[in-house]
Amino acid sequence: MVTDEQVRLLMSLISKGMSQVSAAAKAGMSERTARKYLRCCAMPSALKEPRVWRTRSDPFAEVWPEIEALLCQDGGLQAKAVLGELNERYPGRFSAGMVRTLQRRFHAWRARSGPQREVYFPQVHHPGVQAQSDFTDMRGLQIRIGGEAFPHLLYHFVLTYSNWEAVSICPSESFESLSAGLQGALWRLGGVPLEHRTDNLSAATHELPDSRGRDFTVRYRELLEHYGLRASRNFPGNAHENGDVESVNGGLKSAIDQRLRLRGSRDFASREAYQGFIEACVTARNAARGSWIEEERPHLRPLPARALPAYRELYATVSRSSTVRVGKRSYSVSSRLRGYRLRVRLHADIIELEHQGEPVAVMDRLIGADTCRIDYRHIIHTLVRKPGAFRNYVFRDALFPTLEYRRAYDALLAGSGEQADLNYVRILHLAASDGEDAVRVVLDGLLNAGELPTYEAVRSAVRGPRTPHGVPCLAVPPPDLSVYDRLLGQHAVTVSP
């Protein structure tokens, strides 16, 4: 079949003075075919007539009224499901190979008589007017930090006119993550647009009890007022109204995935190394928008004199159980702080605790279903004196540092009965003093050997055997008396009678 490109080449060669025979040969067609296209002065695509006849009879012609009735009942039906229904009504009449024919009939019916489809309305974006932001889940990219899975989100900020973007890593959709990400993007941009648009994030909006609608939270309004930003949001269930950031989300994740494939590994030595990798990817994407962002910058308003703290500050008193309650979650602290009132700085990913201006603890912030973080080292000195409190302790499950400790306790319950709690608590006390990992290795060895991991067995393996009275056995070699003989022999004095 002769293509349009061949005919264009033929025409070009003829116009340059080449003979018809030579031009036809170079264009890859016969002289007769070349003469045909030179005479009609038209391309093959223009001469081709669309086929309006069927090459075989329609196998669904007789049952089409039944099929159309099903489609009118539910326009979302698929051809495979309907073909299965037809095979039940008319056994042996239709084969699986006819599904493609039925799909074509469905496609034509939907274009002619199907339900109305949703229409999208492209918007005109003006420079310096709107920025959009959203959180996107990165678990699908299977990032690992130090060999361990790193589930996280990205806060994503986009200018709708230039599509300039900025991102930050965050553990959850908290207000602190939103505040840190938005402020970081604005200061990196060096200016402030007129409006900031989000969807109905729980970090920025809350439900109104009377109307069941949603409105912006006080903290979010204060944040936007500091930068002179106008707040806007899309209607619930209409994510396309935040379309720029929604579409760029997919492009960003695809670009990161491609860079990871080129890198050959999804494992990073540290969070800082991963953050640098993400920033390099975003910088490369922004470089392609250089002319657009330079056009938009003059329309941005200046930044305020300073940024707002990206953390929330509150106070909490250490309870009698040596824990503080922050955001409906419990964190253990040193028992020395029991009864003291601490200043809490709640960041997106960490919690800082201070007493009279001095830092006393820094720990990871709990997210998701986790409700407590109890460090056994904070309470074990008391628990070892009250082992009976362990079995019904509210936070007992938090006192199993690794799976080996959990298995050891289960084995003690099965093998030592009432002494299980005492044994396990003393093992935890040993882990606090001699090292959690050293005790874990011993527990794993005892369990694999089928031995009961009692406190004495674990202690003996960790510290070595001891005497009945607790005095270590020392091997003292006998003294070498020949040294004294030589010393006396060299300085011997003869005494006369």
C-alpha positions as CSV (number, residue, x, y, z in Angstrom):
1,M,0.0,0.0,0.0
2,V,1.3,3.4,-1.0
3,T,1.5,6.0,1.8
4,D,1.2,9.7,1.8
5,E,4.9,10.0,2.5
6,Q,5.8,8.1,-0.6
7,V,3.6,10.3,-2.8
8,R,5.0,13.5,-1.2
9,L,8.5,12.2,-2.0
10,L,7.4,11.5,-5.6
11,M,6.0,15.0,-6.0
12,S,9.2,16.5,-4.6
13,L,11.4,14.6,-6.9
14,I,9.3,15.4,-10.0
15,S,9.4,19.1,-9.1
16,K,13.2,19.0,-9.0
17,G,13.3,17.8,-12.6
18,M,13.8,14.1,-12.1
19,S,12.1,11.8,-14.7
20,Q,8.9,10.0,-13.8
21,V,10.6,6.6,-13.9
22,S,13.4,7.5,-11.6
23,A,11.2,9.4,-9.2
24,A,8.8,6.4,-9.0
25,A,11.7,4.0,-8.3
26,K,13.1,6.3,-5.5
27,A,9.7,6.7,-4.0
28,G,9.2,2.9,-3.9
29,M,6.3,2.5,-6.3
30,S,5.7,1.4,-9.9
31,E,5.6,3.9,-12.8
32,R,1.9,3.2,-13.4
33,T,1.1,4.0,-9.7
34,A,3.1,7.1,-9.9
35,R,1.2,8.2,-13.0
36,K,-2.1,7.6,-11.2
37,Y,-1.2,10.0,-8.3
38,L,0.3,12.6,-10.6
39,R,-2.8,12.6,-12.6
40,C,-5.3,13.0,-9.7
41,C,-3.0,15.2,-7.6
42,A,-4.3,13.7,-4.3
43,M,-2.9,11.8,-1.4
44,P,-3.8,8.1,-0.8
45,S,-5.5,9.0,2.5
46,A,-7.8,11.4,0.6
47,L,-8.7,8.8,-2.0
48,K,-9.5,6.0,0.5
49,E,-13.2,5.6,1.2
50,P,-14.4,4.5,4.6
51,R,-15.9,1.0,4.7
52,V,-19.6,1.1,5.5
53,W,-20.4,-2.6,4.9
54,R,-20.0,-5.5,7.3
55,T,-17.6,-8.4,6.5
56,R,-19.9,-10.9,8.3
57,S,-23.3,-10.9,9.8
58,D,-23.9,-9.4,13.3
59,P,-24.2,-12.4,15.7
60,F,-26.1,-10.1,18.2
61,A,-28.6,-8.7,15.8
62,E,-31.5,-10.9,17.0
63,V,-30.9,-10.4,20.7
64,W,-29.9,-6.7,20.6
65,P,-33.3,-5.5,22.0
66,E,-32.6,-7.6,25.1
67,I,-29.0,-6.2,25.3
68,E,-30.2,-2.7,24.9
69,A,-32.8,-3.1,27.6
70,L,-30.0,-4.2,30.0
71,L,-27.9,-1.1,29.0
72,C,-30.9,1.2,29.6
73,Q,-31.3,-0.3,33.0
74,D,-27.6,0.2,33.9
75,G,-25.3,2.0,31.4
76,G,-22.2,0.8,33.4
77,L,-22.6,-2.8,32.3
78,Q,-19.5,-4.3,30.6
79,A,-19.5,-6.6,27.6
80,K,-18.0,-9.6,29.4
81,A,-20.8,-9.6,32.0
82,V,-23.5,-9.3,29.4
83,L,-22.0,-12.0,27.2
84,G,-22.1,-14.3,30.3
85,E,-25.7,-13.5,30.8
86,L,-26.5,-14.3,27.1
87,N,-24.7,-17.6,27.4
88,E,-27.0,-18.5,30.3
89,R,-30.1,-17.5,28.3
90,Y,-28.9,-19.1,25.0
91,P,-26.5,-22.0,25.8
92,G,-23.9,-22.7,23.1
93,R,-25.0,-19.8,20.9
94,F,-22.2,-17.3,21.6
95,S,-18.5,-17.9,22.0
96,A,-15.9,-16.1,24.1
97,G,-14.3,-14.7,20.9
98,M,-17.4,-12.6,20.3
99,V,-16.7,-10.3,23.2
100,R,-14.8,-7.8,21.1
101,T,-17.7,-7.5,18.7
102,L,-20.0,-6.8,21.6
103,Q,-17.6,-4.2,23.0
104,R,-17.8,-2.4,19.7
105,R,-21.6,-2.4,19.8
106,F,-21.5,-1.1,23.4
107,H,-19.1,1.7,22.3
108,A,-21.4,2.7,19.5
109,W,-24.5,2.6,21.7
110,R,-23.0,4.8,24.4
111,A,-21.9,7.4,21.9
112,R,-25.4,7.4,20.4
113,S,-27.8,6.7,23.3
114,G,-25.7,6.3,26.4
115,P,-25.9,8.4,29.6
116,Q,-24.5,11.9,29.6
117,R,-20.9,12.1,30.7
118,E,-19.2,14.6,33.0
119,V,-17.7,17.6,31.3
120,Y,-14.6,19.4,32.5
121,F,-14.0,23.1,32.0
122,P,-10.5,24.3,31.4
123,Q,-9.6,27.3,33.4
124,V,-7.6,30.4,32.6
125,H,-4.8,30.9,35.2
126,H,-3.3,34.3,35.9
127,P,0.2,34.9,37.2
128,G,0.6,35.4,40.9
129,V,-3.0,34.6,41.7
130,Q,-3.4,31.0,43.0
131,A,-1.3,28.3,44.6
132,Q,-2.7,24.8,45.3
133,S,-1.4,22.2,47.7
134,D,-2.1,18.6,48.7
135,F,-0.6,15.6,50.3
136,T,0.3,12.5,48.2
137,D,1.0,9.0,49.5
138,M,4.4,7.7,48.6
139,R,4.1,4.1,49.9
140,G,3.7,2.8,46.4
141,L,7.3,3.7,45.5
142,Q,8.6,1.3,48.3
143,I,11.3,3.7,49.6
144,R,13.6,2.2,52.3
145,I,15.8,4.1,54.8
146,G,18.7,2.0,56.1
147,G,17.1,-1.2,54.8
148,E,13.8,-0.6,56.5
149,A,10.5,0.5,54.9
150,F,9.9,4.2,55.0
151,P,6.1,4.9,54.7
152,H,5.6,8.6,54.3
153,L,3.7,11.4,52.5
154,L,4.8,14.3,50.4
155,Y,3.3,17.8,50.9
156,H,3.1,19.2,47.4
157,F,2.8,22.9,46.6
158,V,2.1,24.1,43.0
159,L,1.6,27.6,41.4
160,T,-1.3,27.1,38.9
161,Y,0.1,29.6,36.3
162,S,3.8,28.4,36.0
163,N,3.4,25.0,37.7
164,W,6.4,25.8,39.8
165,E,6.4,23.2,42.6
166,A,7.9,22.5,46.0
167,V,7.6,19.4,48.2
168,S,8.5,18.3,51.8
169,I,8.5,14.9,53.4
170,C,6.0,14.4,56.2
171,P,4.6,11.5,58.2
172,S,0.9,12.5,58.2
173,E,-1.6,15.1,57.1
174,S,-1.3,17.1,60.3
175,F,-1.5,20.9,60.6
176,E,2.2,21.0,61.5
177,S,3.1,19.2,58.3
178,L,0.9,21.6,56.3
179,S,2.4,24.7,58.1
180,A,6.0,23.6,57.6
181,G,5.4,22.6,54.0
182,L,3.5,25.7,53.0
183,Q,5.9,28.1,54.7
184,G,9.0,26.3,53.3
185,A,7.5,26.6,49.8
186,L,6.8,30.3,50.1
187,W,10.2,31.2,51.4
188,R,11.9,29.1,48.8
189,L,9.7,30.8,46.1
190,G,10.6,34.2,47.6
191,G,7.0,35.6,47.3
192,V,3.4,35.1,48.1
193,P,0.5,34.6,45.6
194,L,-3.0,36.0,46.2
195,E,-4.8,32.8,47.1
196,H,-4.1,29.3,48.5
197,R,-6.4,26.5,47.6
198,T,-6.7,23.0,49.2
199,D,-9.2,20.2,49.3
200,N,-11.0,19.5,52.5
201,L,-7.9,18.6,54.5
202,S,-8.5,17.8,58.1
203,A,-5.4,19.8,58.8
204,A,-7.0,23.0,57.5
205,T,-10.8,22.4,57.9
206,H,-13.2,21.1,60.5
207,E,-16.8,19.9,60.4
208,L,-19.5,22.3,61.5
209,P,-21.8,20.5,64.0
210,D,-25.0,22.3,63.0
211,S,-24.8,22.4,59.2
212,R,-22.7,19.3,58.7
213,G,-20.6,21.4,56.4
214,R,-16.9,22.3,56.7
215,D,-15.0,25.5,57.5
216,F,-11.4,26.5,58.0
217,T,-9.8,26.0,61.4
218,V,-8.6,28.9,63.5
219,R,-4.9,27.9,63.3
220,Y,-5.1,27.6,59.5
221,R,-6.7,31.1,59.2
222,E,-4.0,32.6,61.4
223,L,-1.3,31.0,59.2
224,L,-2.8,32.4,56.0
225,E,-3.5,35.9,57.6
226,H,0.2,36.1,58.5
227,Y,1.1,35.8,54.8
228,G,-1.9,37.7,53.5
229,L,-3.2,34.7,51.7
230,R,-6.8,34.3,50.8
231,A,-8.2,30.8,51.6
232,S,-10.2,28.7,49.2
233,R,-11.2,25.0,49.0
234,N,-13.0,22.7,46.6
235,F,-16.4,21.1,47.4
236,P,-16.2,17.7,49.0
237,G,-15.9,14.9,46.5
238,N,-14.8,17.2,43.7
239,A,-11.0,16.7,43.6
240,H,-10.9,17.9,40.0
241,E,-11.5,21.5,41.4
242,N,-7.9,21.2,42.8
243,G,-6.9,19.9,39.4
244,D,-3.5,21.5,38.9
245,V,-1.9,19.9,42.0
246,E,-3.8,16.7,41.5
247,S,-2.4,16.2,37.9
248,V,1.1,17.4,38.9
249,N,1.0,14.8,41.8
250,G,1.0,12.0,39.3
251,G,3.7,13.5,37.1
252,L,5.9,14.1,40.2
253,K,5.6,10.5,41.4
254,S,6.2,9.2,37.9
255,A,9.4,11.3,37.6
256,I,10.6,10.1,41.0
257,D,9.9,6.5,40.1
258,Q,11.9,6.9,36.8
259,R,14.9,8.4,38.7
260,L,14.8,5.6,41.2
261,R,14.8,3.1,38.3
262,L,17.8,4.8,36.8
263,R,19.5,4.9,40.2
264,G,19.0,1.1,40.5
265,S,18.0,1.2,44.2
266,R,15.2,2.4,46.4
267,D,17.3,2.2,49.6
268,F,18.9,5.4,51.1
269,A,21.4,5.6,53.9
270,S,19.5,8.3,55.7
271,R,16.4,10.5,55.6
272,E,18.6,13.4,54.6
273,A,20.0,11.5,51.6
274,Y,16.4,10.8,50.5
275,Q,15.4,14.4,51.0
276,G,18.3,15.5,48.8
277,F,17.3,13.1,46.1
278,I,13.7,14.4,46.1
279,E,14.9,18.0,46.0
280,A,17.2,17.3,43.0
281,C,14.2,15.8,41.2
282,V,12.0,18.8,41.9
283,T,14.8,21.3,40.9
284,A,15.1,19.5,37.6
285,R,11.4,19.8,37.0
286,N,11.3,23.5,37.9
287,A,14.2,24.2,35.5
288,A,11.9,23.3,32.6
289,R,9.5,26.0,33.8
290,G,12.1,28.8,34.1
291,S,10.5,31.2,31.7
292,W,7.1,30.8,33.2
293,I,8.2,31.3,36.8
294,E,10.2,34.4,35.8
295,E,7.1,35.8,34.2
296,E,5.1,35.0,37.4
297,R,7.6,36.3,40.0
298,P,6.9,40.1,39.5
299,H,3.2,39.4,40.3
300,L,4.0,37.8,43.7
301,R,3.6,39.8,46.8
302,P,6.5,40.2,49.3
303,L,7.1,37.8,52.2
304,P,6.4,39.0,55.8
305,A,9.4,39.9,58.1
306,R,9.5,36.4,59.6
307,A,8.1,32.9,59.3
308,L,5.7,31.5,61.9
309,P,6.9,28.5,64.1
310,A,5.9,25.3,62.3
311,Y,5.2,23.6,65.6
312,R,2.4,23.8,68.2
313,E,3.3,24.7,71.7
314,L,1.4,23.3,74.7
315,Y,2.0,22.1,78.3
316,A,1.6,18.7,79.9
317,T,2.1,17.4,83.4
318,V,4.0,14.1,83.9
319,S,1.5,11.6,85.5
320,R,2.1,9.1,88.3
321,S,2.7,6.5,85.6
322,S,5.7,8.5,84.3
323,T,3.8,9.5,81.1
324,V,2.7,12.7,79.4
325,R,-0.5,12.9,77.3
326,V,0.0,14.8,74.0
327,G,-2.7,14.8,71.3
328,K,-4.6,11.8,72.8
329,R,-1.4,9.8,72.8
330,S,0.8,8.7,75.7
331,Y,4.6,9.1,75.9
332,S,6.8,7.8,78.7
333,V,9.5,10.0,80.2
334,S,12.1,9.6,83.0
335,S,10.4,9.0,86.4
336,R,12.5,11.9,87.8
337,L,10.0,14.2,86.0
338,R,7.0,12.8,87.7
339,G,4.7,15.6,88.7
340,Y,6.6,18.2,86.8
341,R,4.8,20.5,84.2
342,L,6.7,20.3,80.8
343,R,6.6,22.5,77.8
344,V,5.7,20.5,74.7
345,R,6.7,21.5,71.1
346,L,4.7,19.4,68.7
347,H,6.4,19.2,65.3
348,A,5.2,17.3,62.2
349,D,7.5,14.4,63.0
350,I,9.0,14.8,66.5
351,I,8.0,16.0,70.0
352,E,10.3,18.1,72.1
353,L,9.9,18.3,75.9
354,E,11.4,21.1,78.0
355,H,11.5,21.8,81.7
356,Q,12.4,25.4,82.7
357,G,13.9,26.0,79.3
358,E,16.1,22.9,79.4
359,P,15.4,20.1,76.9
360,V,14.6,16.8,78.7
361,A,13.5,14.6,75.9
362,V,13.1,14.4,72.1
363,M,11.0,11.5,70.5
364,D,9.3,10.6,67.3
365,R,5.7,11.7,67.1
366,L,3.1,8.9,67.0
367,I,0.8,8.8,64.0
368,G,-1.9,6.5,62.7
369,A,-3.2,3.8,65.0
370,D,-0.3,4.0,67.5
371,T,-1.6,5.4,70.8
372,C,1.4,5.0,73.1
373,R,5.2,5.0,73.1
374,I,6.5,3.5,76.4
375,D,10.3,3.1,77.0
376,Y,10.8,0.3,79.5
377,R,14.0,2.0,80.7
378,H,11.9,4.8,82.2
379,I,9.9,2.5,84.5
380,I,11.8,-0.8,84.9
381,H,13.5,0.2,88.1
382,T,10.1,0.4,89.8
383,L,8.5,-2.5,87.9
384,V,11.2,-4.9,88.9
385,R,10.1,-4.3,92.6
386,K,6.4,-4.7,91.7
387,P,6.5,-7.5,89.1
388,G,2.8,-8.4,89.8
389,A,1.8,-5.1,88.1
390,F,3.1,-6.3,84.7
391,R,0.4,-8.8,83.7
392,N,-2.5,-6.2,83.7
393,Y,-0.4,-3.1,82.9
394,V,-2.3,-0.8,80.5
395,F,0.8,-0.4,78.3
396,R,2.0,-4.0,78.6
397,D,2.3,-4.6,74.9
398,A,4.7,-1.7,74.6
399,L,7.2,-3.5,77.0
400,F,8.2,-6.1,74.3
401,P,11.1,-4.3,72.5
402,T,11.4,-7.0,69.8
403,L,9.7,-10.2,68.7
404,E,12.2,-12.3,70.7
405,Y,11.0,-10.6,73.9
406,R,7.4,-11.4,73.1
407,R,8.2,-15.0,72.3
408,A,10.2,-15.3,75.5
409,Y,7.3,-14.1,77.6
410,D,4.9,-16.5,75.9
411,A,7.3,-19.4,76.6
412,L,7.6,-18.3,80.2
413,L,3.8,-18.3,80.6
414,A,3.7,-21.8,79.2
415,G,6.6,-23.2,81.2
416,S,6.9,-21.3,84.5
417,G,3.3,-20.2,85.2
418,E,3.1,-17.7,88.1
419,Q,6.8,-17.0,87.9
420,A,6.5,-15.8,84.3
421,D,6.0,-12.1,85.1
422,L,8.9,-12.0,87.6
423,N,11.2,-13.8,85.2
424,Y,10.3,-11.5,82.3
425,V,10.5,-8.3,84.3
426,R,14.0,-9.2,85.6
427,I,15.0,-10.0,82.0
428,L,13.9,-6.5,81.0
429,H,15.9,-5.1,83.9
430,L,18.9,-7.0,82.6
431,A,18.3,-5.6,79.1
432,A,18.3,-2.0,80.6
433,S,21.6,-2.5,82.3
434,D,23.5,-4.9,80.0
435,G,22.1,-3.9,76.6
436,E,18.9,-4.8,74.8
437,D,20.6,-6.4,71.8
438,A,22.9,-8.6,73.9
439,V,19.8,-10.0,75.8
440,R,17.9,-10.4,72.5
441,V,20.6,-12.6,71.0
442,V,20.6,-14.8,74.1
443,L,16.8,-15.1,74.1
444,D,16.8,-16.0,70.4
445,G,19.4,-18.7,71.0
446,L,17.6,-20.2,74.0
447,L,14.2,-20.2,72.2
448,N,15.7,-21.9,69.1
449,A,17.4,-24.5,71.3
450,G,14.0,-25.3,72.9
451,E,15.2,-24.2,76.4
452,L,13.1,-22.1,78.8
453,P,14.4,-18.5,78.8
454,T,14.4,-18.0,82.6
455,Y,16.1,-15.0,84.2
456,E,19.0,-17.1,85.5
457,A,19.6,-18.8,82.2
458,V,19.6,-15.4,80.4
459,R,21.8,-13.8,83.0
460,S,24.3,-16.6,83.0
461,A,24.6,-16.4,79.2
462,V,25.0,-12.6,79.3
463,R,27.2,-12.1,82.3
464,G,28.8,-15.5,82.9
465,P,28.4,-17.9,85.8
466,R,28.5,-16.7,89.4
467,T,29.1,-18.3,92.8
468,P,26.2,-19.1,95.2
469,H,27.0,-16.0,97.3
470,G,27.3,-13.8,94.3
471,V,31.1,-13.5,94.4
472,P,32.7,-14.1,91.0
473,C,35.2,-17.0,90.8
474,L,38.8,-15.8,90.3
475,A,41.7,-18.0,89.2
476,V,44.8,-16.8,91.2
477,P,48.0,-18.5,90.0
478,P,50.6,-19.5,92.8
479,P,53.5,-17.1,93.3
480,D,56.9,-17.9,91.8
481,L,59.2,-18.2,94.9
482,S,62.4,-18.6,92.8
483,V,62.4,-14.9,92.3
484,Y,62.9,-14.4,96.0
485,D,65.6,-17.1,96.1
486,R,67.6,-15.3,93.4
487,L,67.1,-12.0,95.1
488,L,68.4,-13.4,98.5
489,G,71.3,-15.2,96.7
490,Q,72.6,-12.0,95.2
491,H,72.6,-10.0,98.4
492,A,73.6,-12.8,101.0
493,V,76.0,-11.5,103.8
494,T,78.2,-13.9,105.7
495,V,78.1,-13.3,109.4
496,S,81.2,-14.4,111.5
497,P,80.6,-16.4,114.7
